[in-house]
Every structure is written in C-alpha cells, then in structure tokens.
Amino acid sequence: MRNLKQYISYLQKWSKQIINGAHCSGVVVGLSGGVDSAVVANLLCDTTKVYGVWINIDSAKEDYECVQLLKKQKKFVVVDLDLTTTYKALVKTLKITNKLGLINLKVRMRMLSLYALAQEKKCLVAGTSNLDELYLGYFTKYGDGASDFAPLAKLNKNEVWELAKLLNVPQQIITRAPSAGLYAGQSDEKDMGVTYKEIDAYLSNKPINPKAKKIIDKLHKMNLHKSSLSIKPKK
C-alpha cells in the first residue's frame, strides 16, 4: 500500500504544475456532499485557489448539510447554485421521461455550470472520480466524468477514505454511505451491484466472490466507450 502522506504531497505538486501550465489561477470542484469531492477540494486548497461549487437540483437534505460542514471549515470558497427551476424547464422543453435520461441531464447540467464558472474565474475543473468508478465506468459521460485533470484517478475507494482522514474531512462525510445524490435513497453500491470493498480487492488482484467478479467484468466491458470521447473505427 502506498504512503498516502507522501502521495498527498505528490498530488499537490502535480496539480500545481497542471494549473500553472494552463496559466490558470485555481480550480473549480463540484461538491456533492460526498467524500470524493471533499477530498479533492481539501487536497488542493493548500496549493491553489479553490472554488467548491454546490449545485442544487432537487438534491437531498443530507448532501446540502455535508456541504455546509465543508463551508464551516473555511478552507476554500463555496459557491451555492440552485438549478432546480432551470432543470424542470429543460425537462419540459425536451419532453424527457426516461429515468436514466433525467438523471444524466442533472449531471451534465452540473458539469456545464462548472465549466462556465471555471472559464469565468480562469480556473480548471478538477475531477472527483476515483479508480473504482473509472474502471467500472460508474459516471456520466460528458458529466461527472468530464474534467481537466483527475487527482483521485489512481486511488481506490479505501485509499480515498484514508486520505479524507489525513486531510481532516468532517467525519459525517467520511462515514456516510457513498451516493451520487441523484434521487431519494440512491446508493452507489446498490446501483453497481457490488461493494467498494469488493472492487478494491478485484483491482488489487485479490480473490473475491465469483458473482461480484462477473458484475465488475461486465460493467467494465459495457462502459469502455466512456474511456474516450468517442468510439473509433479499428481501421
């Protein structure tokens, strides 16, 4: 297992090089109330200017409460936006009824807003996806999967939780069940059909339940199209 204290230092220096190389003044991070976005924001705030952006689209109360805990830390700027009315208007205009389409629309509206704010403030968008999510494709294409750089891309979920402790992320955020907060009662592990513990073990080449392995293999293969901007011809 890697030395996470040293890895924090590495990620901060690496991120600073990317930000300076792009001639930007800081980063924009979409805050979900979950541990991944909290870790990214806390990780980078000692290195550069951080704008943590909370975007409400019929979001859960607990998500908002967790973002407020981060706001009380006063480590970085927190911007509050409410796009609920805009979202409902767009759903009505596009006549969308498909459940997954409605969910992905929320995520893509959030990313659209993050990039608009980033350009306004001359910043980059810092991604919050971890290794588990990226391997399984558990993200929305052109939504939360879009970013200028992804600090957590080599960290499994357990390492993210350990990093959260080292970075003094509020305990309520660390211990809550992982959720994208896209609808009431939503759970990452329920959606995926496997636990983060099982995914971490799989990615570490440790033995896991055959049923869990089958699900992981299926999700990885099914979502490979998300790993690039588009599927290209083989010839």
N, C-alpha and C positions, 0 to 999 in steps of 0.2 A: 504493500500500500504506500502511495506517495506521501511525502512530508507536506501536509496541507499548509503549514505556516510558510514554508518556502514557496509553495505554489501560489499563495496569495500574492507574494512579492513579485513572482514571475508574471502573473496575470496583470498586475497593476502596471508594470513596466511595459509589457506587451501592448496593453490597451493604450497607454500614453503614446507609444510610438505610432500606432494606427491613427489616433486622434490628431497628433501633430503632423503626421504625414499627409493628412487630408486638409490641413490648415483650418481645423475646426477648434471651437472654443470649449467644447464639452460634449455631453451625451444626453440623450433623451431615453428614458426607460419606462416602459408601460408597467404600472403597478397593478397587480391583480389581487393583492391581499395574501398571496401565496409565498412560499419560501424562496422559490427560484428568483423572482423579480426583486424580492427584498435583499437577497444575497448580492445580486448584480449591482443594485443601487448602493448598498453599503460598501461593496468591494471597490467601486470606482470613485466614491465621494472624497476619498483622501488623495486622489490622483488628479481629478479634474472637476469641472463644474457639472453637477448632475441635476437634471430636471426629472423628477419622478412624476409620471402622469397617471392619475386615476381617472378612468373613463367609465362613467355610469351608463349602462344600457339595461335597465331593469335588473340591476345587479343585486346580489344577496347582501343582507344587512351585515353579516359577519365579514364579508370581503371589505366593505367600507370601514368597519371598525378596526380591522387589521391595518388598513392603510393609514388610519388616523393614529395608530400606535407608532408607525414609522414617522409620521409628521411630527409627533411629540418629541421624537429623538432629535429633531432639528439638525440632522447630519447633511441634509440636502433639501433643495426646494421641491415642494409637492404642489402640482397643478391639478385642480379639480375641474373636470368637464362633465357635462351631462348631455348625452346624445340620444336619450330615450325618445324624445319627440321627433328628432330627425330620423331615427331608425324606423319608427312606426310609419312615418310619412313615406319613407323609401319602400318599405314592405308593401304599403298600399299602392304606390305607384307601379312597382314591379309585379304586383299580384303574386307574391311568393307564399306558398303554402307548405312546401316541403320542409320537414323539421330540420334536417341537416343543412338545407339551404339557408334557413332562418338563423341557425347557429353560426354558420360560416360568415354570413353577412355581418353579424355583430363583430366578429374577429377582424374582418377585413376593414370595417369602418374604423375600428380602433387603430389599426396599422396605418390607414390613410391619414388619420389625425396625427399620429406620432411623427410621420414623415413630414407633414405640413409644419408642425411645430419645430421639428429639427431644422428644417430649412430656414424658418423664420429666425431661429436663435443661433444659426450657424453651428449646428451640432450634428453628430452622428447618432444613429439609432442603435442602441446596444440590445442584442437579443437575449432572451432568457431561457431558451430551450437547453435541456441537459442531454447527456449522452443517451440515456434510456429513451427519451422522447424522439430524438433524432433517428435512432436506429429503428424504432418501430414506426416512424412516420406519424407519431401522435401529435400532430399540429396541423394548422390550416395553411394550405398552400397560398402564398401571397397574403397571409395573415400573420399569425404569431410566428410563423416560420421565416418571415422576412426580417432581415436586419442587416446592418453594415458590418458587424462583427459579433461573434457569439462566445463570450468568455467561458460559459459553462459546457461547451461542446465536448470536452474530453472528461467531464466529471459525471460519474453515475449518481443516482439519487441519494444514496447513503453518504457519499462524499459531499454533496450539496448540503445535506443536513449538518454534517460535521463542520463545514465551512460557515454555516449560519451561526453555530455556537461560537466559533472563533471571532466572528465579526459582530457579535452581540446583537443579533437579530432578536426581537422580542419573542419570548418563549411561546406565547399564544400562536404565533405564526409558525414556529418550528413544529409544534405538536399537532396542529390541525391536519385533518385528512386532506391529502392533495386533491385539488379540484380546480378546473378551469373557470368555475363560477358562471357557466353559460345558461344554466337553468336550475330550478329548485331541486336540491338533492343530488346534483351531479357529482360524480366521483371518478377520478382518473382510473383507479384500479378496476372499478366496476365497468367502465367503458371499455377498457382494454381486455378485460377477462383474465388478467394476470396481475400479480403484485409487483411492486418495485423491487422487493427483496428477490423475487424470482428472476426478474430482468437483470438485476445486478449480478446475480450468480451466473446466469447464462453468459453475460458479457465478460465474466471473469473465468470462463471455461470450467465452471464448477457444475457438478451433476444437479439436475433439477427434475421435477415431476415431468414425465413424458408428455402429459396433456398440456402443461404450461409451455414446454419447448415447442410443441406443434403450433400453439397460438402465436408465439413470438416469431417463429419462422414464417408463418402465414402473413402476419401483419407486416413484417419486414419486406417480404416479396411483393405484397399487394401495394405497398406505399413507396416503392422505389422511384416512382415517377416524381415524387416530391423532392428528391435529392438534387434535381437540376431544374432549370427554368422550364424546360420542355423536353419531351421525348424526341430523340433524333433518329433518322434512318441509320441502319447499320452500315450501309454503303454510301 
